[in-house]
Amino acid sequence: MPPAAIGTLVFAGLLVVALAFTLIRVILLLRRILHTLGKVCFGVRAIALRTEPIAPAVGAVNEDLAAVADGLENLAAEAAADKAGARVS
């Protein structure tokens, strides 16, 4: 077999080994990422379950704050009207 053919086979073998090493490393990294994502999903589900009872209370507080915001807007409009009336006289 000519030396060029042997060199080509050796080079191809080294290329296959390098690609296999790279692919195995990618597989290991993806497994680690999958494991971490599993932990994150578990944590998010736990947070969702623990914060679930808060939703009705937040709705009630939001309604109360909307009423307060409306009252403050009316008060601000009245104050602006009083201030404008005081400037005219």
GISUL-V16057 format. One line per field, one symbol per residue. ss: DSSP state (h for helix, s for strand, l for the rest). burial: I if it has 24 or more other C-alpha atoms within 12 Angstrom, else O. A space follows every 10 residues. Layout:
ss = ???
burial = ???
This chain:
ss = llhhhhhhhh hhhhhhhhhh hhhhhhhhhh hhhhhhhhhh hhhhhhhhhh hllhhhhhhh hhhhhhhhhh hhhhhhhhhh hhhhhhhhl
burial = OOOOOOOOOO OOOOOOOOOO OOOOOOOOOO OOOOOOOOOO OOOOOOOOOO OOOOOOOOOO OOOOOOOOOO OOOOOOOOOO OOOOOOOOO
